[in-house]
Every structure is written in structure tokens, then in C-alpha cells.
Amino acid sequence: VNGIEIYSMKIDSKVTSRFAHNVITSRAVNRGNVHKEVFFDVELPKTAFITNFSMTIDGVTYPGTIKEKEVAKKQYEKAVSKGQTAGLVKASGRKTEKFTVSVNIEAASKVTFELTYEELLKRQFGKYEMFIKVKPKQLVKDFEIEVNIFEPQGISDLEAEGTFITNDLQNTIKKTFSEKKIVNGYFVHFFAPTNLPKLPKNVVFVIDISGSMSGREIEQTREALLKILDDIKEDDFFNFILFGSKVHTWKETLIKATPENLDEARKFVRGIDTEGMTNLYGGVMRGIDMLNAAHEENLVPKRSASIIIMLTDGKPNVGISNTEDIQAHVKKAIEGKYPLYSLGFGYGVDYSFLEKMALENKGLARRIYPDSDAALQLQGFYDEVSNPMLTDVELNYPENEISDLTKTSFKHFYDGSEIVVAGRFIDNNQNSLTVDVRGEGANDALSYTTQQDAEQTAKAFQEQDYIFGEYIERLWAYLTIEQLLEKRIAATGEEKENLTAEALDLSLKYKFVTPLTSMVVTKPEDNDNRDGIADKPIEGIDIFTIVLYLKNQWFAFTVDGDPHFIISVPQKDDAICFNINENPGAVLNLINDPVTGITINGELIGDKRANSAAKIQNTYFGKLGIANKHLDLKLTVTPEKITIQNGNEKTGFTWLDSVTLQQEGLTLIINRKKNLVLKMGGGASFVIVLHQVWKKHPLHQDFLGLYTLESDKLSEQTHGLLGQFFHPIDFTILEIHPGSDPKKPDATMIVKNNELTVTRGWQKDYRADPVHGVDVPCWFVHNNGAGLIDGVHTDYIISSLF
């Protein structure tokens, strides 16, 4: 592309005892007569650790070095201060992380990129998936993927699939089997018993029904729960707990999954709807109390597996809302008796809180991505934990022979999964290993002892010349680092410091890029350095979320929904909300700042068909126009596409793109099918959220939401329906009295320090903030006679976006 040709790409993967060592080599040449920038990017599995990266330019190799994160950052910044950079960046997806590097290549020069990463393949539903994603974006003359698998336990079945594999290419896939773990003083033990009877399970579903779950999220949750009910077995016990502002239960106790009870449960699930705020603490504690009571009163089988599955899309804001207090109460109530699984729906959740709470209670957290298949994601997670085989599994090794063991205690073992334990011998010359395994099964306790001899294993490994060095030792280090980082999430104080130091030491020793380390790549040039820095992304903190973390420092101003204007007033810890009732096609001036030159206008769209029973048609923002006249920049955003006009030049993107664009005066980040982050000049930052509805929805259609960050960077002359509130405002609430809904009192309000004065028609209500998943309590104008609507809004109706 652009004179750069990728003439060779090879992926070489070696898998031994489920541990994969992958090397991606890409060779490119600049066939032009001027220097060009060449990019190397690849998407890696989230569970993988990068162990090496190098660039070879005109025969000279520039390797990457693994360093502690802060040390690497300082080296990188020092190089940046001297000149341009060839930076490595990252972005998080569902299963992958993006690794990108760019470098300037002279005319008629070649460059070779080599990236190495390692991962332990996880067993799910009885299979191991190895995910390799390549996207060269052009034809490659020499393209090859070679995967060698050496499995001492034997391979029963092997499948190779690829989106690029046509019938013509099918014959290029060649499969060979090697039938055949103690190596050089290290061992790994894989435990995956089969043909065990399944344990009955007792599952409590704790579901967030707060206002921010309304629409597609609650629809998908209902859909997933209905499918899950089809899979619940008659020996199982279950119940549903719903939490909004209050906590509701389907039944007072756990109920056996008889056909009659399942039919009744389906009716209940179909009627689940949203209301109020987010009493997460109340919901989870009710679930714990219900399970505790079921065991104490012998309502459930003694030999059964109990679990709590909690789903939320927001942050706790009713009852106990301090996350540390919630964690402490939940941990004390569960007392290690059963696991808690926390599912975070979308990007508004406090994922670190959910993860910590789950890990403290022998469970795990999982993000549910707000795409069209969210219901399948929910069902898929349930499938992973729907068939418990054993509880309280303990793997015991001789204390006087073994040191540095990874985790050996597991609350549940599920069908199709696998337990992996690694460690090392105190005596490197020891060549046998005895393991005592204990657990509780459906009918009785499981207990057996197994022994393995290293000599036969070592002989088999010697025959495999492609084995990648001391792989058992690296597998032990990989697993140890992974578990130390997991323990670190829930730890505090000195314990956290010790876990961090141990994980950092191993990451540096074995050269893994982890959340504690970075890799710096330096390419010396004539008068400057071109450095890049590669980091390991943290789940839940991608580019978009990092930008949103700034929100806590500034006022928050929101345009979203029908269209709901949410004006946060931090001084009063409160908010004002209002609607503009205009017909589809109307263009509203939202922000206009003559000093920074920024203008934002929005065009309304309506439902697919008008509701004849309603006097006012629902409207949403279907198009946003953002311009900076000083920079001659214009951005047009619709639910289908994003267009940037810079002077006379136009560039177009779709919401299927993942883009980071930086040029003079403009930073644009498109997060695929979710949102875009925009900054023009030195002014405020804006986030535009894409709201997608079910394509065949009979009424609603896709629309946009606008969020303003760092609004203090706009001038005092800023005007517009939203902009008028960027100056400090105050208001007084008078004459509070019960409204038609007792939960939503009516009141009179006076808005001060602003040209607006409203004296009647305000009601306390809640409005969903879909970016943060929080139900915002606010004073909402509901009387059309109020001055804020009839007296002012006509000033902001204009004829076009620009």
C-alpha cells in the first residue's frame, strides 16, 4: 500500500502440552523512490503475553527490551523529547489486543518485523481453541501459517478453520498427529476427569433492572434467561432476584426446576422490566441470604453446587454504595461457601470492583459486550458453569519435595474445563511425582493417588526437535505470573506490594509483557531516536474509558435519548433534565463558542411510525454536526457513518472501523460500533455514543448521544441549548409536594446566575446515563408552561447542521 509491499508473512506456532509459542514474521519493502512509513499490526489473544519484538532494517536488528513499566515509560518519553516516534499502541477487543508499530523506511529498503508471544490454551467444553488473527490488508505473495502440536496426552480430534479458507485452499491444510510432565526440575499437572456424574446445582440469578438497563439491554437479558431456563435440569434449584431502587424476588426460597416451575419462571422472566436506580448491595445480599437459608434448612441436596450469577450495567447508588463496604459485607456473608460470578454489561460498570468482589469469593468477572449478540454471550457464560462435576477440589503434592506451587485449591470443577497446576522440585534430579487428588462428587467423595515417571516423558520430548526450549519452566512462570496478578486485584497493603514485587520479578526474568512491564523498542537514526512502547492492556480500561476517567474532574453535560438534556451541577450534587419537543427534521443548536470556534448542532429523527395515541412524537438525535471554524474542520456523524471535512478534503469512516486519527488540531478515536472520542484544538473533548436497536424493531431506530468532557475549556461566551449551562449555575427548589407518582415529588424551581428563570413544573425523576451505566437523579421539567422550554428553546432552532 502506498508503495510499501508486504512480500512475506509467516506465523510459526508450536504447541506443547497446551502451551503455545507463536512467532509472527512479516517482511516488507519500500519500492518507491522516497522514504515511506510502514506499519506492522496484529491482534493477539487477550490471555497471551508478548515475549519479544524486533525490527530488522537493512540487515541491522533492533530488539525490544522488557522493563518495569515506569522505567520503560521514562525511556520512551526521553526519546520522544528528542524527535519523532515509532510508537506501539494498543486497543482492547473481546478476545484480542491490538499491537501496532510504525517505522520510517528509506526508498528501496526492506524491513522485517518479528513478534513472539506465548499463552496457555484454556480448555472449554472439552476443547482447546487456538486463535490466530492476521490482517495484512493487501495481497501477500508468500503467506504461511504452520502449527506444530505435540501433546503427550494424545489428540483425539483436530479441526482447522479459517474465514479465508475456500474450497480451493482446503487442501493446503495438512494435519499430522503425534501420539504420545516433568522436565528439568519443573512439572505441570493437567487434571480433567471425564465420565463423572453431574452434581445438581443451586443457582441464584441476581439481575440489575435499573433504568439504565432499559431498551435493548433488558430485552437481551430476558432473551438469555429464557434460553437458560430451557437448559436447567430437573434436579437443579433456582431463583431470580431483581434489583432497581428496591429488591424484588420471584420466590421467597430456592425452587426445584420442575416443568411446572420452569413454565411459571418463563412467565416471570417475560414480565421483567426496568425501574429506579441501582441497589446492587441489596440484590447480592438477598441472593446470599437465600442460598444460606436453603443450605441451613436442607432445602437443597447436601451434595450440590451453589453459585450466584450477578448481572449489572451500572454502579451502586442506592443502599450501601461504597464499593469497599459492599465487598467486605459480601465476603463476610459468603464465607467461601460458594462462588460469586459478576457479569458487567457494557462499559459503564466499575469493572475493577466487580472483578475484585468475584475473585474474593472464588468466582470471576466477565464483561458482556453491548452488541447484538449480548444474549448469546450471557448464555455462553452460563453454559460454562452449568455442569458442575466436583466441589472443593484439592490437589496435594509432597511438601518436602515440591516448592513454588501454583493454585491447588478449586471450589468447583465444571464439565469440559481443566485444572492446571505447575511447580518445581526442590531436588532438580528428582524424576517422579506423586499427586493426591480429593474432591466431592455427586454420589460420594473422590480420592485417588497418581504417580508419573519423568524418564519416559523426557525421552519423548527429546524426539521433538521443535520444542521451544525450557517450555515447562516458562509455562510454570506464565501460570504463576497470571495467578499472582489475579491475587493482586483483591489484595491490599503489604500483601499487594509483595504480590506486585514477585510478579514483576518473574515478568522481567522471563521477559513477559504484563500489566507491570513494558517493552521498549529503539531504532537509532541520524539525529533522533524513534522509540515505541508496548503495554499489556488491562481489562476494562481501553482508550475510551481512559478518556472518560477525566470526567470526574469537570462538569458533565449530556444530550441523549428523547432527547434528554442532563445538566450536572456538582456544587449541589444534583442535576437538571429537560426535553425539547420538536418535530423530526428540526436542527437544534447545542453548543456555540465564538472564542474557540466550536459549534455543535443536532438534527432530530423520530420513531419509524408515529404513535397516534401520543400527542408528541418521540424524537432522538439522528445526526450531529461538529465544526471548528478556526481550523476549518467539520465532522458529521450519523448512526451509519462518520465524515471529516478538512478544508476541501473529505474522509469517511463507518462504525465498523477502529480508528485512531491524529493531525494538527484534531484527535479522533473511533471505538468500533460503540462510540467516538473527539478533541478539536485545545478546547473541550466530546464523546458521541452510538445507540443501536434491534434491526427489526417495529418502532425505534438507531440514534446518537453526545457527552461533553472538560467543558471548562470552552469560553464564557458559549451559548446554545447545552452550552448556556457551561457557566456556573445555581438553583433553588421550593414547595416540594407529592406528585402523581409518590416516588417522584413535584416542586417549584428557581434557576439563578443565568438568564433563565423557571418557577413551576419540576419533578424529581431518574434519567439513564448509558456511558457510565448510572441512573442520574435529576429535577425534570414536565410542564410545557415552564419558561425553560417555551420561553427559550426557539432561539436555538436553526436551518442546517453547519
N, C-alpha and C positions, 0 to 999 in steps of 0.2 A: 504494500500500500504506500502511495506517495514516493515511489522509488525504492522502497525497502521490500526485499523479498525474503520470506522465510522459506529456505530451501530444504530444511530438515527438522523434524521433530520426533523425538523418541521418548517413550515412557517405559522405564525398566522397573518392574516390581518383583520383589522377592518376598514371598510369604512363608514363614516357618513357624509352626505352632501358633498360628493365628496372628503373629506379629509381622506387620508389613513394613518393608523398607523400599521406598519409592524414589526414583531419580528421574526427573524430567529434564531433558536436554533439548534446547531449541537453538538452531543456527540461522542467522540472518545475514544478509549482505546489502549494503547500500550501493545500488547500481547507478545512482545518479552522479552528477558532476559537482554537487555541493553537499556539505555536511547535512545530515538529517537526524531527527530524533527517532529512536526505535524503542518500542515498548514490548515488554515481556509481562504477560499477566496470566495467572492460573488460579483456579478455585480449588481450595484444599478442604478435606473433611474437617469439621469443627473439632473433632477429637484428636486430630493429628498435631504433632509438634514438629516445626521446621528444625532441622539439624545442620543444614549447610546451604549456602548460596554463593555462587561465584560468577564473575563475568570474565571472559577471555576476549581481549580486543587486540587484533593484530599480533596474536601469539603471546601476549602478556596476560597472565591471570591475576585478577583482583578478587581475593577471597573475602567472605564475610566473617566477622568475629562476634562471638556471643559475649555480651557483657551485662552486668547488672543494669537495670533499666535506667536509673538516674545517671550512671556513668556514661551509658550509651547516648542518652539524651544530650548531655553536655558536649560530648564529642561531636555529635551531629550539629548542634547549634553553633559550635565554634567553626565548623566547616562551612555552614550556611552563611555565616557572617562574612566569609571571605569571597564568596562567589555564588554561582548558581548551584542548584542541587539536582541530583538524580534520585528522587525520593521514592521510597516504598510506602504504599498506603494500604489501608485495609477497609473492608466493609463486611458486615455480617449478613449472612443469609440463613435459611433454615438449617441446611446440612453443611454449608460450606463457608469458608472465609476467603476473601479475595486478596491475592498477593500480586502487586504490580510494581515494576521498576522501569524507569526510562533512562536512556543514556544517549548522548550525542555521538554519532558515528561519522567519521570523515568519509569523503567521497571514495568509492571503490574499496571500502574497508569491510571487514567481517567482524561479527560478534557472536560469541557462544554464551548462552545462559545455562546454568546448571543449578537446579533446585533439588534438595533432598529433604524428604520428610518421612516420619515414622508414626505408626499408630497401631494400637492393639484392636483387632477387629472384634466387635461385640456380637454375641450370639443372641438372635431374636427369632422366636418362632421356629427354633431348630435349625436356623441357617445363619451363615455369615455373609454380610454384604460388603464388598469392596467397591468403593465409589471413585471412579476416575473421570474427571471432567476436563476436557480440553476444548479450546475455542480459538483456533489460530486466526479466524476472520479472513482467511484467504486460502487459496489452493496451495497445498504443500506437496512438493514432488516426492519427498521421501518421508513417509509417515508410518510409525510403527508403535504398537503397544505390545510389550512382551511381559507376561506374568508367569513366574515360576512359583509353584506351590509345593512345598514339602511338608507333609503332615504325618507325623509319627502315628497318630491315631487312625489313619486311613481316611479316605474320602469316599463317601457313598454316592454323591451326586455333584455335578459341576455344571453351572449354567453361565453362559456369557451373552450379555445383551448390550445393544448399543443403538442409540437413536439414528446413527449414521449408517448402520449396517443394513444394506439392501440384500436382495436375493443373490445379486452378483458377487457381493462381498462375503456372503455367509461362509463360503468355502475357505476363506483366508483365515478363519478361526481354527486353530489346531489345539486339541486337548490331549494332554498326556497325564497319567496318574502315577504317583509314587507311593506304593503301599509301604508302607512301613505302617524327668527331663532335667536330666541333671548334666550340666556342662560347666567344667572349670570352676567348681565350687558354688555355683548358683543353681537354683531349681525353680521351676514353675509347675504348679499343680492345677489342672483344669477339672472341675467337678460338675458333671451334668448327668445325673442319673435319669434313666428312662423307665417307662412301664410301671411307674408308681401310681397308685390310686390318687385321684384328686381330692383335696380337702374341701369340705364345704366352706363357704366364705360368708362373712357378715360385713356388708358394705354400707356405709352411710354417705350419701351424696349431699354435700353442703354447697348450695348454689346461690350466687350473687344475683339478686333481682332488682338492684338499684336502677335508678333512671338511666344511667349511662349504658346499661345493658339493653336498652330498648332498640327496636328495629331488628336488623339482621342478626345481631349477637344473640338475642334471646330466641329468635327463630331457629338459629343453628344449634343452640343448646337444647331446645325442645326436640329437634330432629335427632341429635346424638343420643339423648336419653331414651327416646322411643326405640332406637336400634339396640341400645344396650339392654333394654328390658327384654328384647327378643332373645338375648344371649344368656340371661340369668337363669341358672339351673334351679330345679325344684327344691334341692337340698339347701339352697342359699337363703340367707335372711338379708333384708334391705330396708331402707327408709330414705325419705327425702326431707331435707331441711332447707328452707329458703330464707335468705336474709336481705332485707332492704333497710328501712329505718327500724323495722321490727323484725322479729324472727318468727317464722311460721313452720309448722311441721305437718307432714302428710298424716302420719300416725304417731301416737304417743310413744310407741315402742317399736323395736325391730319386728318386721313381719316376714313370715315364711313366703317364699316365692311360688305359691300355688297358682294354677292357671287363673282362678278367680281373683286372687290378689293382684296378679300381673295385669289383668284387664282393668281393674279399678285404678291401678297405678298409671296406666296409659291415659285414662280419662283425666287424672290429676295433672299429668305432665302436659297434656294438650291445653290445659287451662292456665298454665304458669304465665304470669305477666309481670311487668316491672312496676316498681313503686319506690319512692323515697330515696334515702341516702344509703350509706354502706356500713351496716353494723356487722363487720366481719368477725369481731371478737365474740359477739353473741351467737352467731351462727356456728362457729367452730366449737365453742364451749358446749353448746347444746348437743352437737354431734358426739363429743367426747363423753358427756354425761349419759347419753343414750346408750353408747357402747358399754360403758362401765356398768350401768344398771342391768343391761342384758346379760353380762357375764356373772354379776353378783347374784342375780335372781334365776340363773340357769335357764334363761330363755333361749339360748343358743347352744349348739353342741360344744362339749368340752374340747373335743378335737376339731377345731375350726380355725380359720384365719380371718382376723378382723382388720379392716382398713377404713380410713377416712379419705375421701376424694373431695377436695375443696376447689371450686372454680370461682375466680373473681376477675373483674376487669378494671378495678379501681383501688383506691387507698381507703383504709378505715377512717370514718369520720363521724361515727355515732357510737355511743358507749365508750369503751376504752379505745382510744385512737392512737396512743403512743405505741409504736411497734415493739419496742423493747419490753414494755409491760405485757403486751399480748404474748410475745414469745415466752416470757417467764411463766405466765399463768398456764399456757397451753402445755409446756414441757412438764410442769408440776402435775397437771391433771392427767396426762397420758402415762407418765412414769415408765416409758419404754415398753408399754404393753402391746402396742400395735403401731404401724407406720401411718404417717400423715403425708399425703401427696398433694402438693399445691400446684394448681394449674393457673397460669396467668394469661388471661385473654387480652391480646393486643399489647400496646406499648405504653398504656397509661398506668400500669401496675408498678408497684415498688418491688421489682423482681428480686433484688437482693434480700429484702425482708421475707418474701415467700420462700426463697431458697434456704435461707438460714433457718427459718421455722421448720421446714420439711426435714432438713438434714439433722437438726437437733432431735427429731422424732423418728429417725430411722427410715425416712421416706426420701423423696426427691421432688424437685420443682421442674416444671416443664412449661415452656412458652407455647401458647396456642396462637398461631399467626392469623390475623383477621382477614383471611382470604376466602374465596368461595368454597374451599374445602375444609373450613374450620370444623364442621360437624364430623367429617371423616378423621380429622386429627384427634378430636375428643374420643371418638370411638376407638381409634387406633391405640391411644394410650390405655384405655380400659382393657382392650384385648391383651395387652402386655401383662396386666396384673389380674386377669380374670380366672386364671387356673393355678392357684397355689398348690404345690405338691408337698412342701415341708415347711415347718416353722422352727424357729430357734436352732438354726444350723450352726454347729461349731466344728471347726477343723483343728485338731490338736496335733502338734509336732513335738518331738523330744526337745525339752528346754535346754538340755546340756549339749545338744548337737547343732541347734539352729539359732540364728540371730537375724535381726532386721527383717522380720516378717511383715508382709502387708496385711491388710484386714483379714481376720479369720472368723469373725462372728457375723452372721447374717440373719435378720429377723425372719425373712421369707425367702423361699426358693420357688420360682414360678416355672411352669412347664415351658420348654423351649428356650430358656435362658441358660446361663452358665456362671458358675462361681470360679474366680481365678485368684490363686494365692501364689505369691513369689517370696523367695527368701534366699539366704545364703548359709553355707555351712561354716561352723566355727573352724573345723578342720578341712582345709581345701582338698585333702586326699581322700576324704570320705566318699564312698561310691554307692551308698544305698540310702533309701529314705523310707521311713515308716510313718503312715498317717492314720490317725484315729478320727473317724467322722461320726458325729452324732446329730440327730435331729428328731423332730416329732412329725410322724406321718398321720394319714387318715385313720389307720387301724391300730398302729402301735408305734413305739419308739424305734427309730432307725439307729443302728450301731454296727459299724464294721471297721476292720483294720485292713489296710492295703500296704504293700511294700513294692518298691521299684529299684531295680539294679541299674546303675549308671553305665556299666561297661558295654552292654548291648546297645544302649541308646547312643553312646559316644561313637561306637563302630559304625552305626547307621549314618550319623552325621558326617563322619569322615568321608563317606562316599559321595557326599553332596558338595561339589566344589563351589557352588554359587552361594552357600550360606554366608551371610554378611557378618563376619567377624564374631565377636563375643555377644551373640544375639540374646542369649538368656540373661546375661548381665544387663544388657540395655533394656530388655523387657522388664526386668525387676526394677530398674531405675525409673522407667516410664510409669509403671504402675505405682511405685512409691511416691513419685512427684505428684501424680494425679490425685492420690488419696490424701497427701499432705495438704495440697491446695484446697481440697474439699473440706477437710477438718478445719482449716484456717478460716473458712467462711463463718463457722459458728463459734470460733474461739474468741477470747478477749484477753487483754493484759499480757502477762508474761508468757502464757501458753501460746498466744497468737504470735508473739515475737519469736519464740523458739521454733514453731512450725514454719514460719516465714524463713528463718535463717537456714533451717535444714533443707527446705525445698529449693532455696536459692543456691545453696552449696551444690546440691545434686544437679540442678539445671546447668550451672556453669561447668561442672566436672564432665557431664555427658553431652554438653553443647546442645541443649534443647531451648528453643524459643518458647518461653512460658509467660504467664502474666507478670512474672518477676524479672524477666530478662528481655533484652532486645538484641537484634543483630545489626551491626553497622557495616556497611559496605562502602569502601572508599576507592574512587578512581582518580588518581592524580592527573592533572592536566597542566598545561603550560604555566598559567598564572593563578589557578584556583583549584580548589578541591570540589569534587562532585560526590557528595555523600548521600546515602539513603539509610533509613532506619526501619527495620521490620519489627512490628509488635504483634503479640498474641491478643486478639480481641477478647473482651470479657462479655459473656452472655448478657444481653440486655443493654449494653452500652455501645451503640453504634454511633455514627456521625450525627444522626438526627437527635438522639437522646442527649448527647453531649451538648449540643446547641441548646436544647430545652432546659438543661440544668441552669442556664443563665437566667431563666425566667424568675427564679426566686429573688433575684436582685432588683427586679424592676416591676412596674405595674403591669398587669395583664389585661389586654384588650382583645376581645374575641368577637368575630362575626361568624355565625354558624346556624345551621338548622333552618327555621321557617320565617325569616332569618332572625335568629336570636342574637341580639347585641348584649354581650356580657361585659360590664364595666367594673372591674375590681377596684375597691377603694381600700388599700392596705391600712391606712390610718385608722379606719373604723372596723377592720376585719369583717368587711361586708361587701355587698355588690349590688349594682343596679342592672336590671334587664329590661329590654323593651323590644317590641316588634315594629316593623314598618309595613303597613298594609297597602301594598301597591300591586298592580296587575303584572302578570308576566310580560317581559319585554322592557319594563322600566329600568333605567340605568341610574344607580344611586352613587353620589359622591361620598366615599367613605373617609378618605384622608386627602388633605391638600395642604402641603407645606411649601410656601413660596421661597423660603430660605434655602432648604436643602434641594428643592426642585422635585420632590417626590409627590406623586399623585396616585391614588388608588381608587378605581371605580369598579362597581359590580353590577352585572346585569341579572335580573331575576328570571327564573323559569318557574313554571307551575307543574302541578301533577299532570299525568298523562291525560286525565279527563277530569272535568270539573265535578265537584260534588254538589248536586242541585239542592241538597238539603242545607248546605252551609252557605251563609251569606258572603263569606270571604274565602277565596281560594287559597289553599296552601301554596306558598312560594318559597323558593330556595335560590341560592346563587349558582347560576349555571355558567357564568363567565366572569373572570376577573381581569382587569387591565391595570398593570403597574408601570409607571413611567417615571423617568428622571430626566427632566428637560435639560439640566446642566450637562449630563453625559450623553444626551441624545440616545437614550436606551428605552425600549419598550418591551414589556413582557405580557403576552396574552395567554391565559390559562383557561382551558375548558376540561371537562371530565374525559375528553378524548385525547387532547394534545396540548403541548406547550410550545409556544413560538417566541423566539427572541429576535427583536429587530434592533440592530446596532447601526444607526445611520440608515443607509440603503440596503445593508446586508441582513438577510433573514436566515435563521437557523431553526429547524424544527425537531422536536422530540415527542415521544409518546410516553404514556405512563408505564409502559413495559420496559423502558430504559432505566439503567442505573448509571447516573452521570454525576461527575464532579467537575464543574467548569469554573475556571478562574481566569479572569482577564482584568484589564485595568478598570477599576471602579465597580466590578461585578463579581460576586461569588454565588454560584448556583449549585445546589446539591439536589438531585432527584433520587429519592428512595423508591424503588420500583413498586408501583401500584399502591403506594401509601401516602407520600407527602413530598413536598419540595421545600427547601430552605433557601431563602434569598436575602442577599445583602447588596445594596446599591450605594456606592460611595462610602462615606463614614457615618451614614445615617442608621436608622433602626433596622433590625432584622425582622423578617416576616416568614411565617410558616403557612403554606397552603396545604390543607388536608383533602385528600380525595375520599369521598364517601360513595361507595358502590352499593347498589341494592341488587337484589335478585333480578336477573335479566328479564324474567317473565313476570315480574311483579305487575299486578293489574293497575296499580295506581302511581306509585312513586318512581322517580328516575334518579340517576346519579347526580350528585351536586358537590359543591366545594365549601370548605370552611377556611377562614382567614384568622391567623393568630399573630399578634404584634408583640415582638420582644424588644427590649431596650428602647422603649418609647421615649425615654428622656433625651435621646439623641435627636429628636425632632424639635423644631423651634417653637417658641411661644406663640408664633403666628399661625400654627397649624389649625386647620378648620376641617369641617366635614362631619358626617354623622358619627363617626368614631373619633376622628381627630380632635373634636371640640373637648373631649374628655381627657386629653393628654396633659392638661394642666391640672394642678391640684384642685380637687373639688371637695365639698363637704355637703352633708345633707342632714336634716333632722326629721325624725319620724314622730308624728303626732297622732293622737286619737286612735290608738290601736283598738280594734273591736273584732269579734268573731265574724268570719266570712261565711260564704255558703258551705265551704269545707272547713270544719273546725281546726284542721291541721294547717290551714292557710289563712291567717288573720288578715283583715283589711286594715288600711291605715291611710293617713294623710302624710305627704312628704313635702318638705321644702328643700330644694337644691340651692346651695349658696356658692359664692365665689365663681359664679358662672352666669351667663346672661339668661339662663333658663330658670324658670320657677314653676314648680308643679305643686298643686295644692290638694289633689284628691286622686283617688282611683289606684292606689298601690296595694299590692297583695304579696305576702311572703310566699315564695314558691321555690322550686328547685329546677335548675337547668343543667343538663349534662355537658361536661367538657370532654369531648371524645379524645383529645390529645392526651390528657392526663388521667382519664377514666374517673374523674371526680364529679360527684353531683354537687354543683355550686349552689348554696343557699343565697337567694337574692330577692330584692324587692322588685316585683314585676308589675309594670303598668298594664292594667286590664280594662281601663275605661277610655273609650275613644275621645272623651271630652277633655282628657288631660292635655295640658299645654305642650308637653314634650313632643307629642305626636302631631296634633292638629295645627299647633302654632308654629312649628319649626321645620318639620321634615320636608315640606315643599321647597324649601330653599336649596335642598341638596339633590333634587331630581334634575338630571342633565340629559342630553340627547344621545351621547355616544360614549364609548369607553375612553377615547382619547380626544 
